[in-house]
Amino acid sequence: MTGPAGLERLLAPEGFAYASTQPVADGDPGRYHALFGRDSLITALQLLPVRPELARATLRALAAIQGRVDDPLTDEEPGKIVHEQRSALNAHLAGLGWQALFREGEFRYYGSADSTSWFLVVLAALGERRLADELEPAWRAAGGWLERALQRGGGLVRYGPRRGPLGLTQQGWRDAIDPLDPAQGGSGILRDDASVPCPPLADADCQAVALMALRALARLSGDGRWEEAATSLRSSIQAHFGAETMAIEGDGREVRGAGSQLGWLLWADALGERAQRAAERLARPDVLTDFGLRTLSSEHAAFAAHNYHRGSVWPFDSWLGWGGLRAAGLHDEAERVRVGVLRALDALGGAPELYAVGEEGPCDVALANRIQAWTLGARWALENGWDGRML
């Protein structure tokens, strides 16, 4: 096996995967032809059994630009893994007015609440002692960042409010500058009355990968305190997150909304006795479609099938949910996710970042990149029975 067809056009000279190709057709935004912490790492995990060199290159590239200082403008912090790095400012970023983040011939932005956790997960999943030793300063610094993030978040990983004038206000994978801005196509997280939740926000997806990262630190270090930290975070997740919880606001209020985030929590084995209820909720028809898992229930006030993060289906996200449903013992429902995503990709062609599911089946979303790395990775992983659950 050599990995999915089309992967080579996404590879940087250094060997990591850019998040997307440059535009491949008219109407293709092709916005993310760059190193992304979260995207590049998840792609590396998806393809770990067949292309482990992708993980090595990604980890080394990210360690080389790991956060060293505290910078409110770029959201850099010591130990933090970058959100996005580019050698040139593209039209999309220029249109956002982010020129001030382009310094010394490079764009580097750290506004991600989960890239650091994914770095730890991929390094531990790779399981190569020599590389772990090589990158020990990086993974120890990443562990320090995660530990501080949990401390300041009261036991959860939170983000916001921003300390600078630019950047993302919501920094989980459902990231957004302004979730109410129609130009962003329905990105980010909203309350069930369609208003913006108050920071610092703790979303379910970030907690899930943080829990896996603490287990990764225990494996990398052999230090039992990381297992204790994982147990503590798991208890906090179970205390705060139910089957209808999208996130927790800064004042403790619940942001309600069933959706694909339940798959992340199941994938991370975060819910204990609540897992069966969450899995059954994930499998209801307002979330589980014939073509994958919706990011948000079709019954939610903020839902629209074409919304970027609030209703569409993302193959990588459904891949995690497939693994979560399998872990919870709902094998028929998991198989429905697996087959459904593959059917959608066959119908649409290429490797779209996301798609909408309506009565007529899957359809393209204008905002979506046509070739997305973690969609190629999800396809290979779903076809080959790999869910990335090694911790």
ABEGO torsion letter per residue (X at the ends): XAEBBGAAAABBAAGBBBABBBBABBGBAGAABBBBAAAAAAAAAAAAAABAAAAAAAAAAAAAABBABBBAAAGBBBGBBBABBBABBBAAAAAAGAAAABBGGBBBBABBAAAAAAAAAAAAAAGBAAAAAAAAAAAAAAAAAAAAAAAAAGGBBBBOBBABABEBABABABBBABAABAAAGGBEBBBAAGBBBBOBBBBAAAAAAAAAAAAAAAAAAGBAAAAAAAAAAAAAAAAABBAABABBBAAGBBBBEBEAAAAAAAAAGAAEAAAAAAAAAAABAAABBAAEBBABBAABAABBAABAABGBBBAAAAAAAAAAAAAAGBAAAAAAAAAAAAAAAAAAEEBBABBBBBAAEBBBBAABBABBAAAAAAAAAAAAGBAGBAX
